[in-house]
Amino acid sequence: MSELASKVIVITGASSGIGAATAKELSKQGALLSLTGRNEERLAQVADECKKLGAKDVLHIVGDLSKQDDMERIIKETADKFREIHVLVNNAGFAAMSPIADFTLDQFDRCFNVNVRAVLYLTKLALPYLEKTKGNIVNISSISSSVYTIPGFIIYGTTKAASDHITKASALELAKNGIRVNAVNPAAVETNFGTVALTPMGLDEEQIQATWAENKKLHPLNQRNIKVEEVVDAILFLASDKATMITGTCLRVDGGRTLTGQ
């Protein structure tokens, strides 16, 4: 996938997990990266690692995707530095985990602002640049968009269902501009994001590890959780010219879990 070399790629939620892993893999291919996240220390560390791995240039921008000004600043600073954008990876996510009886409107608003509102608004902001480069968008969704995987995930799953709809609707609308829009929908991926997401459910470390172990049984293929590298491979494929006639697709990376309805 050397065609991603010298491409300007914006990755949100790049300070850890899938976003950081994607940035590092793209660095090996010589991409130009604009990395965003809320944690300044971790984001700077990822940016330094990307430079060492071969990224042609790396811009890192600290920002909160629930804030309109921050989203506008991210796209503006990227365009000011690189003059163009080829790929937007909407990876940032907020996991509001709470049973219906206990959820709060603050949880609901925060989750929708980051997982839905930001995806659509960043698409709008990046559109003029993607039109010029005939670029593409990869949204990071979840199998939670179509199956209710764990009690308490109702808000998160609803936002991912909305993200899938944005993916399909924008793919159809932007096809006339030569812009492709796809999503990657992973099952359980053992990242720090996944662990943090389980903490509000009142689980201690032992219970969290037990949950990860139990999740493995739900993946018919090899009965293990998804590796972050496997999600990254799907992202890079959809972002590359290997997928020139693929748009509006929500690509499941789930080891067959969705087939079981769990």
N, C-alpha and C positions, 0 to 999 in steps of 0.2 A: 504494500500500500504506500509506495514511495510518493504517489501523487499528492499525499498530504504534506509533503515537505514544502516549506515556504508558504503554506496556507495560514491565514490569520484565523485563529479559533478561540472563541470566547467560551469559557467554562465557568458556570456558576457553582457555588458549593464546592469549590476546589481546594479547600483547606484540609479535607480529610476524605476517607471512604472512596466511593466510586469516582468522585470528581478529581481527587488527588491522583488516584491510580490512572485515570484517563489522561491527565496532564503529563504524567511521567512517561507513559507509553508514546504519546504524541511527540514528546521531546526527543525520543530515540529516532524519530522519523524526521526531525529537523523542522518542526512546525514553529510558527510564531504564536505565542500564547498570551491571552489576556485572562488572568485568573481572578476570580472574585470570591469573597467569603467574609464572614463577620469577625473571625478570630485572626487578628493581625499577626500574632507570633507564629501560629501554625501556617498561615498563608505565606508569610515570608520564607518560612522553612521549605515549603513545597516549591516555591519559586526558585530558591537557591538549588534545590535538588534537580529541578528541571533544566537549569542552565548547565549543570554538571553532566547531565544525561544527553545533552546535544541540542537543546532547543535553540533556534537561531536568535530569538529574543523573547524576553518574558516581561510582561507588565502585570503587576498585581495591585488590585484595587480593593480596599476594605470598604464594604458596603452592606447595608441591610435591605434585602429585596422587598420588605414590607413598606419601604419608604420610596415614594415616587421620585424624589430628588436624587436618591442614590442610584436608582435604576437609570435615570437619564444621564447621570454623571459617568456611570460605567460604560455605556455605549459611546458617549462623547469622548471620554479619555482614550478609549480604544481606537476610535476613528481618528482622533487627533494624532496619535502616535503612529498607527500603521496605515492610515488612509483608506483602508478597506477591511471588510469582514467576509470570510468565506463560509464559516460554520459557527452556528450558535448551539451550544450544548446546555439546555436548561436542566441542570442537575440538582440545584438547591432544593431541599425539602425540609418541611417541618412536620414532625410526627406528633399529632395530638391524640394521645391514647387515653380514653376514658369511657366507662360504661355510660349509656344514655342517662341513667339516673344521676350521674355525677358531673357530666360535662358542663363547661362554662362557655359563655359567649366569647370571652377573651380567647379561649382555646380555639373555638370555631373560627373567629376572625383571623387570628394569627395563621392558622393552618391554610385557610382559603387565600389569604393575602400572598403567602409565599408559594404555595403549590399550584394556584390557579391564576390569580390576578397577575403575578409577576411573569408567569409563562406567556400569557397573552400580551402583556404590555411590552416585555422585552422583544417579543416577535415583531410587534408594531415598530419599536424603535430601531431594530436592526434591519427592517425591511428595505429601506432605500439602499443600503450597502449590499445586501444579499441580492437585490435585483441586478446590480451592476456586475457582480461576480458570478451570477447564476449559482448561488450557494445553497446551503441547506441547513435544516434545523433538526436536532435530535433531542427529543424530550425524554427525560428519565421518569418513567411511570412505575407501575407495580402490578403484580397479579391481583393485588387488593382492589383494583378497579373493577374486577369481574367476579371475584369470589370473596366471601367474608372469612378471612383466614384465621383471625384471632379475635375473641370477644374484646370489645373496647376499641376496635379499629374503625368504628363507623364513620367518624369525621375524616380520618386519613383516607379510607377507601373511597369515600364520596369525592374527595378532592382529586384522587387519581382517576376516577371515572370521568370527572370534568376535564382533566388533562388529556385523557384519551380522545374525548370529543373535540377538544381544541386541535389536537394533532390531525384528526381526520378532516375536520371542517376547514382548517387552514391549508391543509394539503390540497384540497379541492379548489379553494379560492385562489391560492398562490401558484397553482400549476401553470396558469397563463403567463406568469412572470418567469417561468423556468426554475422555480424554487421548490425543492423537495422538502417534505416535513414527515418525519417518522418518530416513533417512540420505541424505547426498549422497556419491557415489562419483566423485571426479575422477580423470582420468588425469594426466599430467605437467603440473604447474603450476610455472612458474619463479618460485619464492619463495626467500627465504633459508633456509627450512626444507629445501626440496628440495636446495639446494646443500650445506648442512651434512650432510644425509643421505648424500650421495655421498662426502664427504671420508674417512670411515673405510674406504672401499673401496680406499684407497691412490692415489686419483686426484689429480693436481695441477690447478691452475686451468685450464690449457689442455685437459686431458683432460675436466674437468667441462663446459667449454663445448662441447666436441666431442660429449659425451654428450647435452647439451640439443639440439644441432643434429640429431643422429641421431634423437632422440625425435620430432622434428617429422614425420619421414617415416612414423611409425607411426600417425598420426592421419589417416585417409582424408579427413575433412572439412577442406578448406583446408590440410592438411599443415602445421600449426603447433601449438605447445603451447597448453594451455589458459590463458586469462587469469584472474587471480585474481578479477576483477570478474564473470566468468561463473559462477564457483563461488558467489560471494556472492549473485548473482541467484537461484540455485537455493535457497540457504539461506533467503533472505527470502521466497521464494514458499512454501516448505513451512512456514515459521513463521507465515505470514499466514492470514487468513480466506479467501483465495483458494483454499486447499487444505483446506477444512473436511471433505471426505470422502476425504482421502488419508491413509492410515496403513499402516505396515508396508512402505513403499516404499523401495527403495535406488535413488535416482535417479542414473544415470550421466551425468556431464558429461565426455565422453571423445572427442568428435569422431569417434565410430564405431570407436575403437581396439579395444574389446572384441570387436567383430564379426570382427576379424582373428585373434583368439586370441593376440595378442602383448602 
